[in-house]
Structures are given as C-alpha cells and as structure tokens.
Amino acid sequence: MTIYVGNLSFDTEVEDLNHLFSEYGSVRKCTLPLDRETGRKRGFAFVELTNAADEAKAIGDLQDVEWMGRRIRVNQAEPRPTASAGGGQRW
C-alpha cells in the first residue's frame, strides 16, 4: 500500500517525512513530487512502509494532525486514473 500525505508545508523535505514515518516502521520509499514547470514542491507526498500493519497504524494516528504548522491529510493513496487511448476525443 502507498500512503498519500496531503496539505504539507512547502518547507517539508523527504528527510522530515522519513523521520515522521520511521516512528511507525521501516520506510521503504518516500517521494515528494515537484511541479514540472516551476520545480516547486506540490504540497503532498507518497510514503511506503515495509509492513502493511505499520502503514495502517500511521494512517490512523496521523490523519488530521498538525505537523510543521499544517493540518496534514494522511490516507491510502488511490491509483492514478489511466488515460483513454483516444485522448477523450470523438470524431
């Protein structure tokens, strides 16, 4: 499972997220997406822990908690929708 962490402070670094989530278990992966045009942080991240039970505990404990001056949203990430083959155009 992948955890979505939203409403992050723009000062948040990957190291900050690793530190926060390492309290729940071993962090397998942590990404902090950047805007393609500006290179600035987008205000959300994705975190994966090595154990699903640890991920569930982190989600339950951290949902709507104030962290780094912001009330963060933490939930299971949903798969990105796939684009249709025709780009949605109809002729």
PyMOL commands that set and color helices and strands:
alter all, ss='L'
color gray80, all
select helices_A, chain A and resi 14-22+52-62
alter helices_A, ss='H'
color red, helices_A
select strands_A, chain A and resi 3-6+27-31+44-49+66-67+70-71+73-76
alter strands_A, ss='S'
color yellow, strands_A
deselect
rebuild
show_as cartoon
